[in-house]
Amino acid sequence: MTFLGPLSRNAEWYVTLKDDESKLKLINEVIKVNGKLGHFLPAGVSEYRARVHWLPRWIDNNSLWETLQSYKEIDVKQITSDKSTINLNPSINLKHTYIGPRSVIITTDKIDNIPHIIKIKDPIFGEEREALVTVPHRPPLCLRCKGTEHVR
């Protein structure tokens, strides 16, 4: 390591390394600082927490992962589902499962690389479905004209 210094945000640090081998080793590591997990990203790359809406529950996270990875400019780090189950009638074991928007952690150099709408193959009906991808601090997509400077 040749340099270590803080960036403008209190949770980010700048690290300069002597060789590429050390860089690859650090990028694949997870560290713990003051009880919180952290990891290393290459300079110029940011991490975004996106939400994927309109997906039916039978489309699994692996299918979503493959669809998002097909976009060359982004790298998917993690996908989680917001899932809750309600026991409607315990005597006959009748349950209702709700799966909300999927939470996705994406790394990319520009927020514009993350698509607003993705097409994903439905394994049951065999057709393509559209899913809306929202990212905090990014202008939302107008669903009428597909522009981003306004909301219908």
C-alpha positions as CSV (number, residue, x, y, z in Angstrom):
1,M,0.0,0.0,0.0
2,T,1.4,3.4,-1.0
3,F,-1.4,5.7,0.2
4,L,-4.4,5.6,2.5
5,G,-6.6,8.7,3.0
6,P,-10.3,9.6,3.6
7,L,-12.6,10.9,0.8
8,S,-15.3,13.5,1.2
9,R,-17.8,11.0,2.6
10,N,-17.0,9.7,6.1
11,A,-17.5,6.0,5.1
12,E,-15.2,6.1,2.1
13,W,-11.4,5.9,1.9
14,Y,-8.9,6.1,-1.0
15,V,-6.3,3.4,-1.1
16,T,-3.3,3.3,-3.6
17,L,-1.6,-0.1,-4.1
18,K,1.7,-1.0,-5.6
19,D,0.6,-3.8,-7.9
20,D,-2.5,-5.3,-9.6
21,E,-2.2,-8.5,-7.6
22,S,-2.8,-6.7,-4.3
23,K,-5.7,-4.8,-5.9
24,L,-7.5,-8.0,-7.0
25,K,-6.9,-9.5,-3.5
26,L,-8.5,-6.5,-1.8
27,I,-11.5,-6.2,-4.2
28,N,-12.5,-9.8,-3.3
29,E,-12.2,-9.2,0.5
30,V,-14.9,-8.2,3.0
31,I,-13.6,-6.4,6.0
32,K,-15.2,-5.5,9.4
33,V,-14.6,-2.0,10.8
34,N,-16.2,-1.1,14.2
35,G,-18.7,-3.9,13.8
36,K,-19.8,-3.0,10.3
37,L,-19.0,-4.9,7.1
38,G,-17.2,-3.1,4.3
39,H,-15.6,-3.9,1.0
40,F,-13.4,-2.4,-1.6
41,L,-14.4,-0.9,-5.0
42,P,-12.1,0.2,-7.8
43,A,-11.8,4.0,-8.2
44,G,-14.5,5.6,-10.3
45,V,-17.0,2.8,-9.5
46,S,-20.0,3.4,-7.3
47,E,-22.5,1.1,-5.6
48,Y,-26.2,1.6,-6.0
49,R,-29.2,0.0,-4.3
50,A,-31.9,-0.5,-6.9
51,R,-35.4,-1.9,-6.5
52,V,-37.0,-4.1,-9.2
53,H,-40.8,-3.8,-9.4
54,W,-43.6,-5.7,-11.3
55,L,-42.0,-9.2,-11.1
56,P,-44.3,-12.1,-10.3
57,R,-43.2,-14.3,-7.4
58,W,-42.4,-17.3,-9.6
59,I,-39.6,-15.5,-11.3
60,D,-36.6,-16.4,-9.1
61,N,-33.6,-14.2,-8.2
62,N,-31.3,-16.3,-10.4
63,S,-33.3,-15.3,-13.5
64,L,-33.2,-11.7,-12.5
65,W,-29.4,-12.0,-11.9
66,E,-28.8,-13.4,-15.4
67,T,-31.0,-10.7,-17.0
68,L,-29.2,-7.8,-15.2
69,Q,-25.7,-9.3,-15.8
70,S,-26.5,-9.2,-19.6
71,Y,-26.1,-5.4,-19.3
72,K,-22.3,-5.1,-19.8
73,E,-21.8,-1.9,-18.0
74,I,-23.2,-3.1,-14.6
75,D,-22.2,-5.7,-12.1
76,V,-24.8,-7.3,-9.8
77,K,-23.5,-7.9,-6.3
78,Q,-26.6,-9.1,-4.4
79,I,-30.3,-9.7,-4.8
80,T,-32.8,-10.0,-2.0
81,S,-36.6,-10.5,-1.9
82,D,-39.0,-8.7,0.4
83,K,-41.1,-11.7,1.4
84,S,-43.9,-12.2,4.0
85,T,-46.3,-15.0,4.6
86,I,-49.7,-14.7,6.2
87,N,-51.4,-17.7,7.7
88,L,-55.0,-17.2,6.5
89,N,-56.5,-20.4,8.0
90,P,-54.3,-22.5,10.3
91,S,-56.8,-25.4,10.4
92,I,-56.4,-26.2,6.7
93,N,-52.9,-24.7,6.3
94,L,-54.0,-21.9,4.0
95,K,-51.3,-19.3,3.5
96,H,-50.7,-16.2,1.4
97,T,-47.2,-15.3,0.4
98,Y,-46.4,-11.7,-0.7
99,I,-43.2,-11.0,-2.5
100,G,-42.6,-7.3,-2.9
101,P,-40.0,-5.5,-5.0
102,R,-36.5,-7.2,-5.2
103,S,-33.6,-5.2,-3.7
104,V,-30.5,-5.3,-5.9
105,I,-27.0,-4.0,-5.2
106,I,-25.3,-2.9,-8.4
107,T,-21.9,-1.5,-9.1
108,T,-21.2,0.7,-12.1
109,D,-19.3,3.8,-13.0
110,K,-22.4,5.8,-14.1
111,I,-25.9,5.6,-12.7
112,D,-27.2,6.1,-16.3
113,N,-25.8,2.6,-17.1
114,I,-28.6,1.0,-15.0
115,P,-31.7,0.5,-17.2
116,H,-35.1,1.9,-16.2
117,I,-37.0,-1.1,-17.6
118,I,-35.7,-4.6,-18.2
119,K,-37.3,-7.5,-20.1
120,I,-37.2,-10.9,-18.3
121,K,-38.4,-14.3,-19.6
122,D,-41.4,-15.7,-17.7
123,P,-40.6,-19.4,-17.1
124,I,-44.3,-20.4,-16.7
125,F,-46.0,-18.5,-19.6
126,G,-43.0,-18.3,-21.9
127,E,-43.4,-14.6,-22.7
128,E,-41.2,-11.6,-21.8
129,R,-42.3,-9.5,-18.9
130,E,-41.2,-5.9,-18.2
131,A,-39.9,-4.9,-14.8
132,L,-39.3,-1.4,-13.6
133,V,-35.9,-0.6,-12.0
134,T,-35.8,2.3,-9.6
135,V,-32.7,3.8,-8.0
136,P,-32.7,6.5,-5.3
137,H,-31.6,10.0,-6.5
138,R,-32.2,9.1,-10.1
139,P,-35.0,10.9,-12.0
140,P,-37.9,8.5,-12.4
141,L,-39.2,7.2,-15.7
142,C,-42.4,8.6,-17.2
143,L,-44.4,5.5,-18.0
144,R,-46.4,7.3,-20.7
145,C,-43.6,8.7,-22.9
146,K,-40.5,6.9,-21.4
147,G,-38.7,10.2,-20.7
148,T,-36.9,10.9,-17.5
149,E,-37.2,14.6,-17.0
150,H,-40.8,14.5,-15.7
151,V,-43.4,12.1,-14.3
152,R,-46.7,12.0,-16.1
